[in-house]
Amino acid sequence: MGDIVLQLKKKNKSFGGFVQRYSHQSTTLQSEMTFTVYLPPKVFKENSTEQTKVPALYWLSGLTCNDENFIQKAGAQKYAAEKGIALICPDTSPRNVKIEGLADDWDFGFGAGFYVNATEERFSKHFNMYDYIVKELPKIVEENLPVTSEKGISGHSMGGHGSLVIALRNPGLFKSVSAFSPICNPINCPWGIKAFSGYLGQDKEKWNQYDATELIKTYSGPALDILIDQGTEDEFYHEKRQLLPEFFEEAAANVKGGTKVNVRRDANYDHSYFFVASFIEDHINHHAKYLN
């Protein structure tokens, strides 16, 4: 067990395994944080307190979400149970911090950490979600729960942006990557411009470090098989131009070394968890190819 004190807030049986919600004090975010995990039945041995360690899929949620949305809405536990994969679901921002204006907008501040390390003085003490996901949370999980260091990463919308950026910036750390409706080119969309201006200031070089389309242009790590699902009736895809997967596809076309990008455009699906739930089995199976 590690030095971090995890407090179990609740526990529910699901598909033979358990959904468990924890809180802990984060040194990276200088805030109490919560995260939710699903431990599949493979972890638990009959008539024994011993547990079998399993690989993990980290899920990053989107704007306004917290650590419970995915577990409650996506139906992923059934497929994670079948494949023997743990699900790790962090919150989308620090919560218990006092910074003026954090609750003023739904797309900035609370529930909208954008998986960056803020450099603007107002936010830099607490809004370091990138380091939290890449460094602190995996260490806590691997030291305190029956989870191996083999891991994949996925997410939805803002979380899809986070999963792509984190996989591309940390070659080999995550064995598999996928995303639903990701914000693929945040330096060129309203959500990204607002978030990056607030958290990172006006230095566009800093922005590029958190833009998947820019990052994949120079990616030279181990081959990645990137699966993306995008609904064709997603209002943020066509009308509001927030997601821009076509720019990511174009940039990825010239990547060497075997990295593949498969963007599936799913007819008549929108941006909701009804869409995520419809294709989550495919994504769990995609990750299982590389984690098992």
C-alpha positions as CSV (number, residue, x, y, z in Angstrom):
1,M,0.0,0.0,0.0
2,G,1.1,3.5,-0.7
3,D,1.4,6.5,1.6
4,I,-1.8,8.1,0.1
5,V,-4.9,7.7,2.2
6,L,-7.8,6.6,0.1
7,Q,-11.3,6.9,1.6
8,L,-13.9,4.6,0.2
9,K,-17.0,6.6,-0.2
10,K,-19.3,3.9,-1.7
11,K,-19.3,0.5,-3.2
12,N,-21.8,-1.2,-5.5
13,K,-21.7,-4.7,-7.0
14,S,-21.9,-4.6,-10.9
15,F,-21.6,-7.5,-13.3
16,G,-19.8,-9.7,-10.8
17,G,-17.3,-7.0,-9.9
18,F,-17.5,-3.8,-7.9
19,V,-17.9,0.0,-8.6
20,Q,-15.9,1.8,-5.9
21,R,-15.7,5.6,-5.4
22,Y,-12.7,7.0,-3.5
23,S,-11.6,10.4,-2.3
24,H,-8.0,11.4,-1.5
25,Q,-5.9,14.5,-1.0
26,S,-4.1,15.4,-4.2
27,T,-0.6,16.9,-3.9
28,T,-0.7,17.8,-7.6
29,L,-3.9,19.7,-7.5
30,Q,-3.7,20.7,-3.8
31,S,-7.3,19.7,-3.4
32,E,-9.4,16.8,-2.3
33,M,-10.3,14.7,-5.4
34,T,-12.6,11.8,-6.1
35,F,-12.3,9.0,-8.6
36,T,-14.4,6.0,-9.4
37,V,-13.1,2.6,-10.3
38,Y,-14.7,-0.6,-11.6
39,L,-12.9,-3.8,-10.6
40,P,-14.0,-6.7,-12.7
41,P,-14.8,-10.2,-11.2
42,K,-11.4,-11.5,-12.3
43,V,-9.9,-9.5,-9.4
44,F,-11.7,-11.5,-6.8
45,K,-11.0,-15.1,-5.8
46,E,-13.7,-17.3,-4.3
47,N,-13.2,-18.0,-0.6
48,S,-10.0,-15.9,-0.5
49,T,-8.9,-12.4,0.4
50,E,-6.2,-12.5,-2.3
51,Q,-6.8,-10.4,-5.4
52,T,-5.6,-10.8,-9.0
53,K,-4.2,-7.7,-10.5
54,V,-5.7,-6.6,-13.9
55,P,-4.8,-4.0,-16.5
56,A,-6.7,-0.7,-16.5
57,L,-8.5,1.6,-18.9
58,Y,-8.5,5.3,-17.8
59,W,-11.6,7.2,-18.9
60,L,-11.5,11.0,-19.1
61,S,-14.9,12.7,-19.1
62,G,-16.1,15.8,-20.9
63,L,-17.2,19.3,-19.9
64,T,-19.5,19.5,-16.9
65,C,-19.0,15.9,-16.0
66,N,-17.5,14.3,-12.9
67,D,-16.0,10.9,-12.1
68,E,-19.4,9.1,-12.0
69,N,-21.0,10.0,-15.4
70,F,-19.3,7.3,-17.4
71,I,-19.8,4.5,-14.9
72,Q,-23.5,5.4,-14.5
73,K,-24.4,6.1,-18.2
74,A,-22.1,4.2,-20.6
75,G,-22.8,0.6,-19.6
76,A,-19.1,-0.2,-19.8
77,Q,-18.9,-2.5,-16.8
78,K,-20.5,-5.5,-18.6
79,Y,-17.7,-5.5,-21.3
80,A,-14.9,-4.6,-18.8
81,A,-16.1,-7.6,-16.7
82,E,-15.9,-9.9,-19.8
83,K,-12.4,-8.7,-20.7
84,G,-11.0,-8.5,-17.2
85,I,-10.1,-4.8,-17.4
86,A,-10.5,-2.3,-14.6
87,L,-12.0,1.1,-15.3
88,I,-10.5,4.2,-13.7
89,C,-12.6,7.4,-13.9
90,P,-11.1,10.6,-12.5
91,D,-13.0,13.9,-12.0
92,T,-12.6,16.6,-14.7
93,S,-11.2,19.4,-12.5
94,P,-10.3,20.2,-8.9
95,R,-13.4,21.1,-6.9
96,N,-12.6,22.2,-3.4
97,V,-10.7,25.3,-4.3
98,K,-11.5,29.0,-4.0
99,I,-10.7,31.0,-7.1
100,E,-13.1,33.7,-8.2
101,G,-15.2,32.9,-11.2
102,L,-14.7,29.2,-11.4
103,A,-18.4,28.5,-11.4
104,D,-19.4,31.3,-13.8
105,D,-19.2,29.3,-17.1
106,W,-20.0,25.7,-17.8
107,D,-17.0,25.4,-20.3
108,F,-14.3,26.8,-18.0
109,G,-13.3,26.3,-14.4
110,F,-15.1,23.6,-12.4
111,G,-15.8,20.5,-14.5
112,A,-13.6,21.9,-17.3
113,G,-10.0,21.4,-16.4
114,F,-9.1,20.5,-20.1
115,Y,-6.3,18.2,-18.9
116,V,-3.6,20.8,-19.0
117,N,-1.1,22.1,-16.5
118,A,-2.1,25.7,-16.1
119,T,0.7,28.3,-16.3
120,E,-1.4,31.4,-15.6
121,E,-0.7,32.4,-11.9
122,R,-4.4,32.5,-11.0
123,F,-4.8,28.8,-11.9
124,S,-1.4,27.2,-11.7
125,K,-1.6,26.1,-8.1
126,H,-4.7,23.9,-8.6
127,F,-5.4,23.3,-12.3
128,N,-2.8,20.7,-13.2
129,M,-5.0,17.9,-14.5
130,Y,-2.4,16.8,-17.0
131,D,0.1,15.8,-14.3
132,Y,-2.7,14.4,-12.2
133,I,-3.7,12.0,-14.9
134,V,-0.2,11.2,-16.2
135,K,1.7,10.9,-12.9
136,E,-0.2,11.1,-9.6
137,L,-3.4,9.1,-10.2
138,P,-1.7,6.0,-11.9
139,K,0.7,5.9,-9.0
140,I,-2.1,6.0,-6.4
141,V,-4.1,3.4,-8.3
142,E,-1.2,1.0,-8.9
143,E,0.0,1.2,-5.3
144,N,-3.4,0.9,-3.6
145,L,-5.6,-1.2,-5.9
146,P,-5.3,-4.6,-7.7
147,V,-4.3,-3.0,-10.9
148,T,-1.1,-3.5,-13.0
149,S,0.9,-0.9,-14.8
150,E,-0.5,-1.9,-18.1
151,K,-3.0,0.7,-19.1
152,G,-5.0,2.3,-21.9
153,I,-6.8,5.6,-22.1
154,S,-10.0,6.9,-23.6
155,G,-12.5,9.7,-23.2
156,H,-15.3,11.8,-24.5
157,S,-15.3,15.3,-25.9
158,M,-12.9,17.3,-23.7
159,G,-11.9,13.9,-22.3
160,G,-11.3,12.6,-25.8
161,H,-9.0,15.6,-26.3
162,G,-7.2,14.6,-23.0
163,S,-6.8,11.0,-24.0
164,L,-5.3,11.8,-27.4
165,V,-2.9,14.4,-26.0
166,I,-1.7,12.3,-23.1
167,A,-1.1,9.2,-25.3
168,L,0.8,11.2,-27.9
169,R,2.9,13.1,-25.3
170,N,3.8,10.0,-23.4
171,P,4.9,7.4,-25.9
172,G,4.6,3.9,-24.5
173,L,2.9,4.9,-21.2
174,F,-0.5,3.9,-22.5
175,K,-0.7,0.7,-24.6
176,S,-4.0,1.7,-26.2
177,V,-6.0,4.8,-27.0
178,S,-9.4,5.7,-28.2
179,A,-11.9,8.6,-28.1
180,F,-15.5,9.6,-28.6
181,S,-16.2,12.9,-30.2
182,P,-12.8,14.4,-29.2
183,I,-11.9,18.0,-29.4
184,C,-9.1,17.2,-31.9
185,N,-7.8,20.7,-32.7
186,P,-8.4,22.9,-29.7
187,I,-6.2,25.8,-30.8
188,N,-8.7,26.3,-33.6
189,C,-12.0,26.0,-31.9
190,P,-14.0,28.2,-29.5
191,W,-13.8,25.8,-26.5
192,G,-10.1,25.4,-26.8
193,I,-9.3,29.0,-27.4
194,K,-11.2,30.0,-24.3
195,A,-9.7,27.3,-22.1
196,F,-6.1,27.8,-23.3
197,S,-6.3,31.6,-23.1
198,G,-7.5,31.2,-19.5
199,Y,-5.2,28.5,-18.3
200,L,-2.1,29.0,-20.5
201,G,-2.1,32.7,-21.4
202,Q,-1.4,33.9,-25.0
203,D,1.8,31.9,-25.7
204,K,0.6,29.8,-28.6
205,E,3.6,27.5,-28.2
206,K,2.1,26.4,-24.9
207,W,-1.2,25.8,-26.6
208,N,0.4,23.5,-29.2
209,Q,1.6,21.2,-26.4
210,Y,-2.0,20.3,-25.7
211,D,-3.3,20.0,-29.2
212,A,-3.6,16.4,-30.6
213,T,-3.5,17.6,-34.2
214,E,-0.3,19.4,-33.7
215,L,1.2,16.6,-31.6
216,I,0.6,13.8,-34.0
217,K,2.5,15.7,-36.7
218,T,5.7,14.9,-34.9
219,Y,4.8,11.7,-33.1
220,S,7.6,9.2,-33.3
221,G,6.9,6.8,-30.4
222,P,5.7,3.2,-30.5
223,A,2.9,2.5,-33.0
224,L,-0.6,3.5,-31.8
225,D,-3.8,2.2,-33.1
226,I,-6.2,5.1,-32.5
227,L,-9.9,4.5,-32.6
228,I,-12.2,7.5,-32.8
229,D,-16.0,7.5,-33.0
230,Q,-17.8,10.6,-34.1
231,G,-21.6,11.0,-34.5
232,T,-22.8,12.7,-37.7
233,E,-25.6,14.5,-35.9
234,D,-23.4,15.9,-33.2
235,E,-24.2,19.7,-33.0
236,F,-20.6,20.3,-31.9
237,Y,-19.2,18.6,-35.0
238,H,-20.9,20.4,-37.9
239,E,-22.7,23.5,-36.7
240,K,-20.5,24.7,-33.9
241,R,-17.1,23.4,-35.2
242,Q,-15.7,22.5,-31.8
243,L,-14.4,19.0,-32.6
244,L,-12.5,19.1,-36.0
245,P,-11.6,15.4,-36.4
246,E,-10.9,16.0,-40.1
247,F,-7.8,18.1,-39.2
248,F,-6.5,15.3,-37.0
249,E,-7.1,12.8,-39.8
250,E,-5.2,15.0,-42.2
251,A,-2.3,15.4,-39.9
252,A,-2.1,11.7,-39.0
253,A,-2.0,10.7,-42.7
254,N,1.7,11.5,-42.8
255,V,2.8,9.9,-39.6
256,K,5.4,7.1,-40.0
257,G,6.1,4.1,-37.8
258,G,2.9,2.2,-38.1
259,T,0.6,4.5,-36.1
260,K,-3.0,4.2,-37.4
261,V,-6.0,6.5,-37.0
262,N,-9.5,5.1,-37.6
263,V,-12.2,7.8,-37.4
264,R,-15.6,6.2,-37.7
265,R,-18.5,8.6,-38.6
266,D,-21.6,7.1,-37.1
267,A,-24.8,8.0,-38.9
268,N,-27.4,9.9,-36.9
269,Y,-25.7,9.8,-33.5
270,D,-25.2,12.9,-31.4
271,H,-22.8,14.0,-28.7
272,S,-24.6,12.3,-25.8
273,Y,-23.9,9.2,-23.6
274,F,-26.6,7.4,-25.7
275,F,-23.9,7.6,-28.4
276,V,-21.1,6.5,-26.1
277,A,-23.2,3.5,-24.8
278,S,-23.9,2.4,-28.4
279,F,-20.2,1.9,-29.2
280,I,-18.5,1.3,-25.9
281,E,-18.3,-2.4,-26.4
282,D,-16.2,-1.8,-29.6
283,H,-13.9,0.4,-27.6
284,I,-13.4,-2.0,-24.7
285,N,-12.7,-4.7,-27.2
286,H,-10.2,-2.4,-29.0
287,H,-8.3,-1.8,-25.7
288,A,-8.5,-5.5,-24.7
289,K,-6.4,-6.4,-27.8
290,Y,-3.5,-4.4,-26.4
291,L,-4.0,-4.9,-22.6
292,N,-4.6,-8.6,-22.4
